[in-house]
Amino acid sequence: MFRRFRRLRTHKTIRDMTTQTRLHKDDFVYPLFVKEGKFDKIEVLSMPGVYQMDIETIVSEVAQLVDIGIKAVLLFGIPDHKDEIGSECMSDNSLIARTIIAIKKKFPDIYVITDLCFCEYTSHGHCGVLDETTGAVDNDKTLLNSSTQALVHVKAGADMIAPSGMMDGIVATLRHTLDTHGYTDIPIMSYSTKFASAFYGPFRDVAQSSPDKGDRKSYQMSVANRLEAIEESLEDEAQGADMLMVKPALSFLDIIRDIKNSTNLPIVAYNVSGEYAMLKLAGAKGLLDYDKVMFETLLSMKRAGASIIITYHAKEICRLLDR
């Protein structure tokens, strides 16, 4: 009996009917990095296939994404001007605001999510205002500035904001700010479980956001703390988050499942730069079948409980799904 069942499962029709986890184009969000200026796009050496682009090139890139079937992007900014508080990103004429307006003018239906943080905009590379005495991030001042940044994004046309700075109380603060200003329908994708991971290195190359001193362990999570990770996500849900994120994804599939079992909110997996770069470089060296391992990697995140996957593989996996 068991042998016959195994033979039955090798038939393509039965195999398709019994597949329990599937990847769809709607699962994916593609990160985009807009850089101030006018130039040809710049490939990031540590992330093959990932580019810094000016506003005009970003709009052309979105056209390609629409053709592929990608419906959502996550937007990061790389400004020319940086200062101690990241003032550029709090201007109505900021790089991100101008980019959102340009994208929405040509592609009003593309879903634009904006990263809400200060590490790309501050001269010191940390995710908020630094206390002059201690040198640590001043949580409360950063919350105030984050509210200003959020309003800049939504006024320009952002569909969702994604606060990534891991400040205490950030979700409640942004929810209050948005609601008070009439943006009650703007959802918040919380970086609710963001670990102080070593997998972020290539991202800091593309976003030019490495801290000039110290690290971010005081406001990102210890990679060892499973129960704290669950509590942090549930706290953000209580504050009004609409989606909960686990970042990185591949080394924390257990956390994705733990949080999925604890909430009815959608779970987002961020397949981060280091995970992407390892796979790209291994594929280029012929050490593995890139397409198959990419598919298997992303499927593992969906199987663990993620409803949405932010990934630099998005264009490639969507083309693979077409085939």
Backbone as numpy.savetxt, mean C-alpha at the origin, in Angstrom:
# Nx Ny Nz CAx CAy CAz Cx Cy Cz
-11.39 -46.41 -3.97 -12.22 -45.20 -3.97 -11.35 -43.94 -3.97
-10.35 -43.91 -3.09 -9.51 -42.72 -3.01 -8.72 -42.52 -4.29
-8.28 -43.62 -4.90 -7.52 -43.51 -6.13 -8.39 -42.96 -7.25
-9.62 -43.39 -7.32 -10.53 -42.89 -8.36 -10.78 -41.39 -8.18
-10.90 -40.93 -6.94 -11.13 -39.51 -6.69 -9.93 -38.68 -7.14
-8.74 -39.21 -6.91 -7.55 -38.49 -7.34 -7.52 -38.37 -8.85
-7.89 -39.43 -9.55 -7.92 -39.37 -11.00 -8.97 -38.37 -11.48
-10.10 -38.33 -10.79 -11.17 -37.41 -11.15 -10.70 -35.98 -11.04
-9.92 -35.67 -10.03 -9.47 -34.30 -9.82 -8.46 -33.84 -10.86
-7.85 -34.76 -11.58 -6.92 -34.35 -12.63 -7.65 -33.86 -13.87
-8.95 -34.12 -14.00 -9.72 -33.62 -15.14 -9.90 -32.11 -14.97
-9.63 -31.35 -16.03 -9.62 -29.90 -15.93 -10.94 -29.33 -15.44
-12.07 -29.80 -15.97 -13.37 -29.27 -15.57 -13.61 -29.46 -14.08
-13.34 -30.65 -13.58 -13.54 -30.92 -12.16 -12.57 -30.10 -11.33
-11.33 -29.98 -11.79 -10.34 -29.21 -11.06 -10.79 -27.75 -10.93
-11.31 -27.18 -12.02 -11.79 -25.80 -11.98 -12.98 -25.66 -11.04
-13.87 -26.62 -11.06 -15.07 -26.56 -10.23 -14.75 -26.66 -8.74
-13.68 -27.34 -8.42 -13.36 -27.58 -7.00 -12.28 -26.65 -6.47
-11.79 -25.73 -7.29 -10.79 -24.76 -6.81 -11.40 -23.87 -5.75
-10.78 -23.80 -4.60 -11.37 -23.12 -3.46 -10.92 -21.66 -3.31
-9.78 -21.32 -3.87 -9.29 -19.94 -3.80 -8.87 -19.50 -5.19
-9.34 -18.35 -5.61 -9.04 -17.85 -6.95 -8.55 -16.41 -6.87
-7.70 -16.05 -7.81 -7.27 -14.68 -7.96 -8.07 -14.01 -9.07
-8.47 -12.75 -8.83 -9.20 -11.97 -9.82 -8.52 -10.61 -9.96
-8.70 -9.99 -11.11 -8.10 -8.67 -11.31 -8.57 -7.66 -10.27
-9.80 -7.81 -9.82 -10.34 -6.87 -8.83 -9.64 -6.97 -7.48
-8.82 -8.00 -7.27 -8.13 -8.17 -6.00 -6.97 -7.19 -5.82
-6.50 -6.57 -6.91 -5.18 -5.94 -6.89 -5.22 -4.42 -6.93
-4.30 -3.82 -6.16 -4.05 -2.38 -6.18 -2.59 -2.20 -6.58
-2.35 -1.27 -7.52 -1.00 -1.06 -8.03 -0.42 0.23 -7.47
0.75 0.18 -6.81 1.38 1.40 -6.29 2.01 2.23 -7.42
1.89 3.54 -7.31 2.49 4.48 -8.27 3.29 5.53 -7.51
4.43 5.92 -8.08 5.32 6.89 -7.44 5.49 8.09 -8.36
4.91 9.21 -7.97 5.01 10.42 -8.78 6.11 11.31 -8.20
6.98 11.78 -9.09 8.11 12.61 -8.69 7.98 13.97 -9.35
8.32 14.99 -8.58 8.24 16.36 -9.09 9.19 16.55 -10.27
8.75 17.32 -11.27 9.62 17.65 -12.39 9.05 17.18 -13.71
9.87 17.28 -14.74 9.52 16.86 -16.08 10.68 16.03 -16.61
10.46 14.74 -16.84 11.57 13.85 -17.18 11.04 12.53 -17.72
11.92 11.74 -18.31 11.57 10.37 -18.64 11.49 9.57 -17.34
10.68 8.53 -17.33 10.53 7.76 -16.09 11.85 7.12 -15.70
12.06 7.01 -14.41 13.32 6.53 -13.85 13.10 5.17 -13.20
13.74 4.14 -13.72 13.61 2.81 -13.13 14.43 2.72 -11.85
13.90 2.03 -10.87 14.58 1.86 -9.57 15.39 0.57 -9.64
16.69 0.66 -9.47 17.57 -0.49 -9.67 17.22 -1.65 -8.74
16.81 -1.35 -7.53 16.49 -2.42 -6.58 15.11 -3.02 -6.79
14.31 -2.41 -7.69 12.96 -2.90 -7.97 12.72 -2.91 -9.48
13.27 -3.90 -10.19 13.12 -3.94 -11.65 11.65 -3.84 -12.07
11.37 -2.94 -13.02 10.01 -2.76 -13.50 9.21 -1.72 -12.75
9.79 -1.14 -11.71 9.12 -0.09 -10.93 9.82 1.23 -11.20
9.03 2.30 -11.39 9.58 3.57 -11.84 9.10 4.75 -11.00
9.95 5.75 -10.91 9.52 7.09 -10.53 9.05 7.78 -11.81
7.91 8.47 -11.75 7.35 9.09 -12.95 6.89 10.51 -12.65
6.92 11.36 -13.68 6.34 12.68 -13.51 4.82 12.58 -13.72
4.12 13.67 -13.53 2.65 13.63 -13.56 2.14 13.16 -14.91
2.71 13.68 -15.99 2.25 13.30 -17.33 2.44 11.81 -17.58
3.58 11.27 -17.14 3.84 9.84 -17.33 2.93 8.99 -16.46
2.62 9.48 -15.26 1.68 8.76 -14.39 0.33 8.61 -15.08
-0.15 9.68 -15.71 -1.45 9.61 -16.40 -1.39 8.59 -17.54
-0.27 8.56 -18.28 -0.11 7.57 -19.34 -0.06 6.16 -18.76
0.57 6.02 -17.62 0.64 4.71 -16.96 -0.76 4.25 -16.54
-1.57 5.15 -16.03 -2.93 4.81 -15.64 -3.73 4.33 -16.85
-3.49 4.91 -18.00 -4.16 4.46 -19.22 -3.85 2.99 -19.49
-2.60 2.60 -19.31 -2.21 1.20 -19.50 -2.86 0.30 -18.45
-2.93 0.78 -17.22 -3.55 -0.01 -16.15 -5.03 -0.26 -16.44
-5.71 0.77 -16.91 -7.12 0.62 -17.26 -7.29 -0.43 -18.36
-6.40 -0.41 -19.36 -6.47 -1.39 -20.45 -6.25 -2.81 -19.94
-5.37 -2.95 -18.96 -5.09 -4.28 -18.38 -6.26 -4.78 -17.55
-6.99 -3.85 -16.94 -8.10 -4.23 -16.08 -7.89 -3.93 -14.62
-6.83 -3.19 -14.30 -6.59 -2.77 -12.92 -7.47 -1.56 -12.63
-8.15 -1.59 -11.50 -9.14 -0.56 -11.21 -8.76 0.38 -10.07
-7.65 0.09 -9.37 -7.29 0.91 -8.21 -5.78 1.09 -8.15
-5.35 2.29 -7.73 -3.94 2.59 -7.55 -3.72 3.19 -6.17
-2.50 3.02 -5.67 -2.07 3.63 -4.40 -0.97 4.61 -4.74
-1.17 5.88 -4.42 -0.32 6.96 -4.90 0.63 7.45 -3.82
1.94 7.50 -4.17 2.99 8.03 -3.31 3.64 9.23 -4.01
4.09 10.20 -3.24 4.72 11.39 -3.81 6.18 11.52 -3.44
6.97 12.05 -4.38 8.40 12.30 -4.15 8.65 13.76 -4.53
8.63 14.67 -3.56 8.71 16.11 -3.86 10.16 16.58 -4.04
10.31 17.75 -4.59 11.62 18.41 -4.63 11.95 19.03 -3.29
10.93 19.67 -2.69 11.17 20.40 -1.43 10.84 19.53 -0.22
11.78 19.43 0.70 11.56 18.74 1.97 11.98 19.67 3.10
11.22 19.62 4.20 11.61 20.40 5.38 11.29 19.61 6.63
11.43 20.24 7.78 11.31 19.53 9.06 9.91 18.98 9.31
8.88 19.60 8.74 7.51 19.16 9.02 6.80 18.58 7.79
7.47 18.58 6.64 6.83 18.05 5.44 5.75 18.96 4.90
6.00 20.26 4.89 4.95 21.23 4.56 4.43 21.09 3.14
5.25 20.58 2.21 4.83 20.48 0.81 3.53 19.69 0.66
3.39 18.62 1.43 2.23 17.75 1.25 0.97 18.31 1.90
1.09 19.44 2.60 -0.08 20.05 3.22 -0.60 21.24 2.43
-0.08 21.41 1.22 -0.51 22.50 0.35 -1.55 22.01 -0.65
-2.54 22.85 -0.94 -3.55 22.49 -1.94 -2.95 22.33 -3.33
-1.74 22.86 -3.51 -1.04 22.72 -4.79 0.09 21.71 -4.69
-0.03 20.78 -3.76 1.02 19.79 -3.56 1.14 18.87 -4.77
2.24 18.16 -4.84 2.49 17.21 -5.93 1.38 16.17 -6.01
0.97 15.63 -4.86 -0.08 14.62 -4.85 -1.41 15.21 -5.30
-1.74 16.39 -4.84 -3.01 17.02 -5.23 -3.06 17.23 -6.74
-1.98 17.74 -7.32 -1.94 17.96 -8.77 -2.02 16.65 -9.54
-1.42 15.60 -8.99 -1.46 14.30 -9.66 -2.86 13.70 -9.64
-3.51 13.79 -8.49 -4.88 13.28 -8.39 -5.78 13.99 -9.40
-5.68 15.30 -9.46 -6.51 16.08 -10.38 -6.26 15.66 -11.82
-4.98 15.47 -12.18 -4.63 15.07 -13.54 -5.17 13.69 -13.88
-5.06 12.75 -12.94 -5.57 11.40 -13.17 -7.09 11.41 -13.32
-7.75 12.08 -12.41 -9.22 12.07 -12.40 -9.81 12.81 -13.60
-9.08 13.78 -14.12 -9.57 14.52 -15.29 -9.72 13.60 -16.48
-8.77 12.67 -16.63 -8.79 11.77 -17.79 -9.43 10.43 -17.47
-9.31 9.97 -16.23 -9.84 8.66 -15.85 -10.65 8.79 -14.56
-11.83 9.34 -14.65 -12.62 9.60 -13.43 -13.01 8.34 -12.67
-13.01 7.18 -13.36 -13.46 5.95 -12.70 -12.34 5.18 -12.04
-11.08 5.53 -12.30 -9.99 4.83 -11.61 -10.06 5.18 -10.13
-9.89 4.19 -9.28 -10.02 4.39 -7.84 -8.66 4.79 -7.27
-8.56 6.01 -6.77 -7.29 6.56 -6.31 -7.24 6.52 -4.78
-6.30 5.73 -4.27 -6.01 5.67 -2.84 -4.72 6.44 -2.62
-4.66 7.26 -1.60 -3.44 8.03 -1.35 -2.79 7.61 -0.04
-1.47 7.42 -0.13 -0.69 7.18 1.08 -0.63 8.47 1.87
-0.93 8.37 3.16 -0.97 9.54 4.03 0.15 9.39 5.06
1.27 10.05 4.77 2.42 9.97 5.68 3.32 11.16 5.39
4.42 11.27 6.13 5.32 12.40 5.97 6.75 11.99 5.64
7.03 10.69 5.63 8.44 10.27 5.48 9.02 10.69 4.13
8.18 10.77 3.08 8.70 11.21 1.78 8.91 12.73 1.73
8.33 13.45 2.68 8.28 14.91 2.61 9.14 15.62 3.64
9.60 14.88 4.65 10.40 15.51 5.71 11.89 15.40 5.40
12.64 16.39 5.82 14.08 16.40 5.59 14.79 15.32 6.40
14.19 14.89 7.49 14.80 13.86 8.34 14.33 12.45 8.00
13.27 12.30 7.19 12.83 10.99 6.74 11.94 10.23 7.70
11.55 10.86 8.82 10.64 10.20 9.74 9.19 10.53 9.37
8.26 9.82 9.98 6.86 9.85 9.54 6.03 10.95 10.19
6.69 11.93 10.80 5.95 13.01 11.43 6.88 14.09 11.93
6.31 15.00 12.71 7.07 16.10 13.31 7.94 15.56 14.45
9.19 15.97 14.49 10.08 15.53 15.57 10.06 16.52 16.73
10.04 15.98 17.94 10.14 16.80 19.13 11.56 17.38 19.21
11.66 18.68 19.38 12.98 19.33 19.36 13.87 18.89 20.51
13.24 18.49 21.62 14.03 18.11 22.80 14.47 16.65 22.74
13.54 15.75 22.46 13.84 14.32 22.51 14.27 13.74 21.16
13.89 14.39 20.09 14.19 13.84 18.77 13.22 12.76 18.34
12.25 12.43 19.19 11.23 11.43 18.85 10.09 12.10 18.09
9.29 11.28 17.41 8.14 11.81 16.68 7.10 12.33 17.67
6.64 13.54 17.46 5.60 14.13 18.28 4.25 13.66 17.73
3.63 12.73 18.41 2.42 12.09 17.92 1.29 13.09 17.70
1.04 13.96 18.68 -0.12 14.86 18.60 0.03 15.91 17.50
1.23 16.48 17.37 1.44 17.44 16.29 1.31 16.76 14.93
1.76 15.54 14.85 1.66 14.81 13.58 0.21 14.52 13.24
-0.61 14.25 14.24 -2.04 14.03 13.98 -2.68 15.27 13.37
-2.34 16.44 13.90 -2.90 17.68 13.35 -2.49 17.88 11.90
-1.22 17.65 11.61 -0.74 17.81 10.24 -1.34 16.76 9.31
-1.56 15.57 9.83 -2.17 14.51 9.02 -3.59 14.89 8.61
-4.31 15.56 9.48 -5.66 16.02 9.13 -5.62 16.99 7.96
-4.65 17.91 7.99 -4.50 18.85 6.89 -4.17 18.13 5.60
-3.25 17.18 5.68 -2.86 16.40 4.50 -4.04 15.63 3.92
-4.85 15.04 4.79 -6.01 14.27 4.34 -6.99 15.16 3.58
-7.25 16.34 4.08 -8.18 17.25 3.42 -7.65 17.69 2.05
-6.35 17.89 1.94 -5.75 18.20 0.64 -6.04 17.09 -0.36
-5.88 15.85 0.07 -6.08 14.71 -0.82 -7.54 14.58 -1.28
-8.45 14.67 -0.34 -9.85 14.44 -0.72 -10.43 15.61 -1.51
-9.97 16.83 -1.22 -10.41 17.97 -2.02 -9.98 17.82 -3.47
-8.81 17.20 -3.68 -8.30 17.01 -5.03 -9.01 15.87 -5.76
-9.71 15.01 -5.00 -10.46 13.93 -5.64 -10.09 12.53 -5.24
-9.28 12.36 -4.19 -8.93 11.02 -3.73 -10.18 10.27 -3.29
-10.22 8.98 -3.61 -11.38 8.14 -3.26 -11.23 7.49 -1.90
-10.00 7.31 -1.45 -9.73 6.67 -0.16 -8.38 7.17 0.33
-8.24 7.28 1.64 -6.95 7.64 2.21 -6.42 6.47 3.03
-5.08 6.37 3.02 -4.44 5.24 3.68 -3.32 5.76 4.58
-3.62 6.05 5.85 -2.58 6.57 6.76 -1.57 5.48 7.12
-0.31 5.73 6.79 0.72 4.70 6.98 1.71 5.03 8.07
1.55 6.18 8.75 2.55 6.62 9.71 2.50 5.93 11.07
1.43 5.17 11.33 1.31 4.42 12.59 1.28 5.32 13.83
0.70 6.51 13.71 0.54 7.35 14.88 -0.64 6.88 15.72
-0.53 6.96 17.02 -1.63 6.59 17.91 -2.81 7.53 17.69
-3.99 6.96 17.47 -5.19 7.76 17.31 -5.40 8.31 15.92
-4.61 7.88 14.94 -4.68 8.47 13.61 -6.03 8.20 12.94
-6.58 7.01 13.09 -7.84 6.69 12.41 -8.98 7.53 12.98
-9.08 7.60 14.30 -10.13 8.41 14.92 -10.00 9.88 14.53
-8.77 10.38 14.50 -8.54 11.78 14.14 -8.99 12.05 12.70
-8.60 11.19 11.78 -8.95 11.39 10.38 -10.44 11.21 10.14
-11.05 10.24 10.83 -12.48 10.04 10.67 -13.25 11.29 11.13
-12.83 11.85 12.24 -13.48 13.06 12.75 -13.28 14.22 11.78
-12.06 14.37 11.29 -11.76 15.47 10.35 -12.59 15.35 9.08
-12.59 14.16 8.50 -13.34 13.96 7.26 -14.83 14.19 7.47
-15.36 13.63 8.53 -16.80 13.78 8.79 -17.17 15.24 9.04
-16.33 15.94 9.80 -16.61 17.33 10.13 -16.64 18.22 8.88
-15.84 17.87 7.90 -15.76 18.66 6.67 -16.65 18.12 5.55
-17.54 17.19 5.89 -18.52 16.71 4.93 -18.07 15.55 4.07
-16.93 14.95 4.38 -16.43 13.81 3.60 -16.74 12.49 4.32
-17.99 12.32 4.66 -18.39 11.13 5.42 -18.30 9.86 4.59
-18.28 10.00 3.26 -18.25 8.83 2.40 -16.85 8.41 2.01
-15.82 9.10 2.47 -14.43 8.74 2.15 -13.96 7.67 3.13
-13.64 6.48 2.64 -13.19 5.41 3.54 -11.72 5.55 3.92
-11.35 4.88 5.00 -9.98 4.88 5.50 -9.44 3.46 5.46
-8.36 3.29 4.71 -7.62 2.03 4.71 -6.49 2.16 5.73
-6.65 1.54 6.86 -5.68 1.69 7.94 -4.50 0.75 7.77
-3.29 1.31 7.88 -2.09 0.46 8.01 -2.07 -0.03 9.46
-3.04 -0.84 9.79 -3.29 -1.15 11.19 -2.24 -2.05 11.80
-1.65 -2.92 11.00 -0.62 -3.82 11.50 0.58 -3.70 10.57
1.38 -2.68 10.83 2.57 -2.39 10.01 3.80 -2.67 10.86
4.53 -3.69 10.44 5.67 -4.15 11.23 6.93 -3.36 10.89
7.81 -3.24 11.87 9.13 -2.63 11.66 10.01 -3.67 10.97
9.80 -3.82 9.68 10.35 -4.94 8.92 11.59 -4.54 8.14
12.44 -5.52 7.88 13.61 -5.32 7.02 13.27 -5.46 5.54
12.01 -5.75 5.23 11.61 -5.96 3.84 11.31 -4.65 3.10
11.45 -3.50 3.76 11.07 -2.23 3.14 12.21 -1.54 2.39
13.41 -2.11 2.40 14.57 -1.44 1.85 14.39 -0.88 0.45
13.97 -1.68 -0.53 13.82 -1.15 -1.89 12.79 -0.03 -2.00
11.72 -0.09 -1.19 10.73 0.99 -1.19 11.38 2.32 -0.84
12.28 2.30 0.11 12.92 3.55 0.54 13.84 4.10 -0.55
14.28 3.22 -1.47 15.01 3.70 -2.64 14.08 4.46 -3.58
12.94 3.86 -3.89 12.04 4.48 -4.86 11.35 5.71 -4.28
11.00 5.68 -2.99 10.29 6.80 -2.37 11.23 7.83 -1.77
12.53 7.52 -1.76 13.54 8.43 -1.20 13.14 8.87 0.21
12.88 7.87 1.07 12.29 8.17 2.38 13.04 7.53 3.55
14.31 7.20 3.38 15.06 6.60 4.49 15.30 7.62 5.58
15.14 7.25 6.86 15.45 8.18 7.95 16.94 8.54 7.94
17.25 9.81 8.22 18.66 10.19 8.23 19.38 9.70 9.48
18.61 9.37 10.51 19.18 8.77 11.71 18.09 8.02 12.46
18.50 7.03 13.24 17.53 6.24 13.99 16.72 5.33 13.10
15.62 4.82 13.63 14.74 3.94 12.87 13.30 4.23 13.26
12.37 3.40 12.81 10.95 3.65 13.05 10.34 2.65 14.03
11.18 1.99 14.80 10.68 0.96 15.69 9.83 1.51 16.82
9.95 2.81 17.11 9.15 3.38 18.20 7.70 3.55 17.79
7.40 3.57 16.49 6.01 3.72 16.06 5.55 2.67 15.06
6.43 1.73 14.71 6.01 0.54 13.97 6.09 -0.66 14.90
5.49 -1.77 14.49 5.31 -2.89 15.40 6.48 -3.87 15.38
6.73 -4.49 16.52 7.74 -5.55 16.59 7.27 -6.75 15.77
8.19 -7.29 14.98 7.83 -8.45 14.15 7.53 -9.69 14.98
7.84 -9.64 16.27 7.64 -10.81 17.13 6.29 -10.83 17.82
5.51 -9.71 17.73 4.34 -9.56 18.61 3.03 -9.86 17.89
2.64 -11.10 17.91 1.42 -11.54 17.24 0.16 -10.99 17.89
0.04 -11.09 19.20 -1.17 -10.65 19.88 -1.33 -9.14 19.80
-0.22 -8.41 19.89 -0.29 -6.96 19.76 -0.77 -6.58 18.36
-0.35 -7.35 17.36 -0.77 -7.08 15.98 -2.28 -7.17 15.84
-2.86 -8.19 16.45 -4.32 -8.35 16.40 -5.00 -7.20 17.13
-4.49 -6.86 18.31 -5.09 -5.78 19.10 -5.03 -4.44 18.37
-3.91 -4.17 17.71 -3.77 -2.90 16.98 -4.82 -2.79 15.87
-5.05 -3.87 15.15 -6.04 -3.84 14.08 -7.44 -3.66 14.63
-7.77 -4.35 15.70 -9.10 -4.23 16.29 -9.31 -2.83 16.87
-8.25 -2.22 17.38 -8.35 -0.85 17.88 -8.65 0.11 16.74
-8.00 -0.08 15.59 -8.28 0.78 14.45 -9.69 0.57 13.92
-10.18 -0.64 13.98 -11.58 -0.89 13.61 -12.51 -0.11 14.53
-12.22 -0.13 15.83 -13.06 0.60 16.79 -13.01 2.10 16.54
-11.91 2.61 16.01 -11.77 4.04 15.74 -12.45 4.46 14.44
-12.87 3.48 13.62 -13.59 3.84 12.41 -12.94 3.45 11.11
-11.92 2.59 11.14 -11.28 2.14 9.90 -12.27 1.32 9.07
-12.15 1.43 7.77 -13.01 0.67 6.85 -12.32 -0.56 6.31
-10.99 -0.57 6.30 -10.19 -1.71 5.90 -8.98 -1.79 6.81
-8.49 -3.00 7.03 -7.34 -3.23 7.90 -6.22 -3.86 7.08
-5.02 -3.34 7.23 -3.89 -3.81 6.44 -2.87 -4.55 7.28
-2.28 -5.58 6.68 -1.11 -6.23 7.24 0.05 -5.98 6.27
1.15 -5.45 6.81 2.32 -5.10 6.00 3.58 -5.39 6.81
4.50 -6.20 6.22 4.47 -6.94 4.96 3.46 -8.08 4.99
3.38 -8.79 3.86 2.38 -9.84 3.75 2.97 -11.24 3.89
4.00 -11.54 3.12 4.42 -12.93 2.96 4.93 -13.55 4.25
5.64 -12.77 5.06 6.15 -13.31 6.32 5.12 -13.25 7.44
3.93 -12.73 7.14 2.93 -12.52 8.18 1.56 -13.06 7.76
1.58 -14.16 7.01 0.32 -14.78 6.60 -0.48 -15.25 7.81
0.21 -15.66 8.88 -0.49 -16.07 10.09 -1.26 -14.89 10.69
-0.68 -13.69 10.61 -1.35 -12.51 11.16 -2.57 -12.15 10.32
-2.44 -12.27 9.01 -3.60 -12.03 8.14 -4.75 -12.93 8.54
-4.46 -14.19 8.75 -5.52 -15.15 9.13 -6.05 -14.83 10.52
-5.17 -14.50 11.47 -5.62 -14.16 12.82 -6.60 -12.99 12.80
-6.24 -11.94 12.07 -7.10 -10.75 12.03 -8.38 -11.06 11.27
-8.27 -11.82 10.19 -9.47 -12.20 9.44 -10.46 -12.94 10.33
-9.95 -13.76 11.23 -10.81 -14.51 12.14 -11.41 -13.64 13.25
-10.93 -12.39 13.35 -11.35 -11.53 14.46 -12.23 -10.36 14.03
-12.45 -10.20 12.72 -13.19 -9.05 12.24 -13.95 -9.39 10.97
-14.96 -8.58 10.67 -15.67 -8.71 9.39 -15.22 -7.67 8.37
-14.28 -6.80 8.76 -13.76 -5.81 7.81 -12.88 -6.49 6.77
-12.80 -5.90 5.57 -11.88 -6.43 4.56 -10.43 -6.31 5.03
-9.64 -7.33 4.73 -8.23 -7.34 5.08 -7.40 -7.07 3.82
-6.45 -6.15 3.95 -5.56 -5.79 2.85 -4.17 -6.34 3.15
-3.58 -7.03 2.18 -2.20 -7.50 2.31 -1.31 -6.61 1.44
-0.27 -6.05 2.02 0.69 -5.26 1.24 1.89 -6.14 0.94
1.97 -6.57 -0.31 3.10 -7.37 -0.81 4.25 -6.40 -1.09
5.16 -6.26 -0.14 6.05 -5.10 -0.12 7.25 -5.26 -1.05
8.04 -4.18 -1.10 9.12 -4.05 -2.08 10.17 -5.15 -1.96
10.55 -5.51 -0.74 11.55 -6.55 -0.57 11.07 -7.90 -1.06
9.80 -8.20 -0.81 9.22 -9.45 -1.30 9.22 -9.47 -2.83
8.86 -8.34 -3.41 8.83 -8.21 -4.87 10.23 -8.35 -5.45
11.20 -7.63 -4.87 12.56 -7.61 -5.41 13.21 -8.99 -5.36
13.01 -9.73 -4.28 13.59 -11.07 -4.17 13.09 -11.96 -5.30
11.79 -11.89 -5.56 11.20 -12.74 -6.58 11.68 -12.34 -7.98
11.74 -11.03 -8.23 12.21 -10.55 -9.54 13.66 -10.97 -9.79
14.51 -10.81 -8.79 15.92 -11.13 -8.97 16.14 -12.63 -9.09
15.39 -13.42 -8.32 15.51 -14.87 -8.43 15.04 -15.35 -9.80
13.96 -14.75 -10.30 13.48 -15.11 -11.64 14.48 -14.74 -12.71
15.09 -13.56 -12.59 16.08 -13.11 -13.57 17.30 -14.01 -13.60
17.65 -14.60 -12.46 18.79 -15.51 -12.37 18.43 -16.93 -12.80
17.17 -17.18 -13.12 16.76 -18.52 -13.52 16.67 -19.51 -12.38
16.54 -18.99 -11.15 16.50 -19.87 -9.98 15.12 -20.47 -9.76
14.09 -19.88 -10.37 12.73 -20.39 -10.22 11.90 -19.91 -11.40
10.71 -20.49 -11.54 9.76 -20.08 -12.57 9.02 -18.86 -12.04
9.38 -17.68 -12.53 8.87 -16.44 -11.96 7.35 -16.38 -11.96
6.72 -16.66 -13.09 5.26 -16.54 -13.18 4.56 -17.47 -12.20
5.04 -18.71 -12.11 4.38 -19.68 -11.23 4.55 -19.31 -9.76
5.73 -18.86 -9.40 5.97 -18.51 -7.99 5.24 -17.22 -7.64
5.19 -16.27 -8.59 4.40 -15.05 -8.35 2.95 -15.41 -8.09
2.39 -16.26 -8.94 0.99 -16.67 -8.77 0.79 -17.34 -7.41
1.69 -18.26 -7.08 1.57 -19.00 -5.82 1.69 -18.08 -4.61
2.59 -17.10 -4.70 2.79 -16.15 -3.61 1.54 -15.31 -3.37
0.98 -14.75 -4.44 -0.21 -13.92 -4.30 -1.42 -14.75 -3.87
-1.51 -15.97 -4.38 -2.61 -16.85 -3.98 -2.55 -17.16 -2.49
-1.33 -17.28 -1.94 -1.20 -17.58 -0.51 -1.77 -16.45 0.34
-1.63 -15.22 -0.13 -2.18 -14.07 0.61 -3.70 -14.08 0.56
-4.25 -14.39 -0.60 -5.71 -14.48 -0.73 -6.23 -15.64 0.13
-5.53 -16.75 0.09 -5.97 -17.92 0.87 -5.90 -17.65 2.37
-4.93 -16.85 2.79 -4.80 -16.53 4.21 -5.93 -15.65 4.72
-6.61 -14.94 3.79 -7.76 -14.15 4.21 -7.80 -12.73 3.66
-6.82 -12.35 2.83 -6.82 -11.00 2.27 -7.88 -10.87 1.18
-8.63 -9.78 1.24 -9.59 -9.46 0.18 -8.96 -8.60 -0.90
-7.94 -7.82 -0.53 -7.26 -6.91 -1.43 -5.76 -7.11 -1.26
-5.03 -7.07 -2.38 -3.58 -7.23 -2.34 -2.95 -6.03 -3.05
-2.17 -5.26 -2.31 -1.37 -4.19 -2.90 -0.06 -4.82 -3.33
0.26 -4.73 -4.61 1.45 -5.43 -5.10 2.03 -4.78 -6.33
3.37 -4.79 -6.40 4.09 -4.31 -7.59 4.00 -5.33 -8.73
3.49 -6.51 -8.42 3.27 -7.53 -9.45 1.93 -7.34 -10.18
1.16 -6.33 -9.83 -0.24 -6.26 -10.28 -0.37 -6.34 -11.80
0.44 -5.61 -12.53 0.33 -5.65 -13.99 0.65 -7.03 -14.53
1.69 -7.65 -13.98 2.10 -8.97 -14.47 1.07 -10.04 -14.14
0.52 -10.00 -12.93 -0.44 -11.05 -12.57 -1.73 -10.89 -13.36
-2.13 -9.65 -13.67 -3.35 -9.46 -14.46 -3.16 -9.95 -15.89
-1.98 -9.73 -16.45 -1.70 -10.28 -17.79 -1.66 -11.80 -17.75
-1.12 -12.34 -16.67 -1.06 -13.80 -16.52 -2.46 -14.38 -16.41
-3.34 -13.71 -15.67 -4.72 -14.18 -15.54 -5.43 -14.15 -16.88
-5.11 -13.19 -17.74 -5.69 -13.14 -19.08 -5.28 -14.37 -19.90
-4.05 -14.84 -19.68 -3.59 -15.99 -20.44 -4.13 -17.31 -19.92
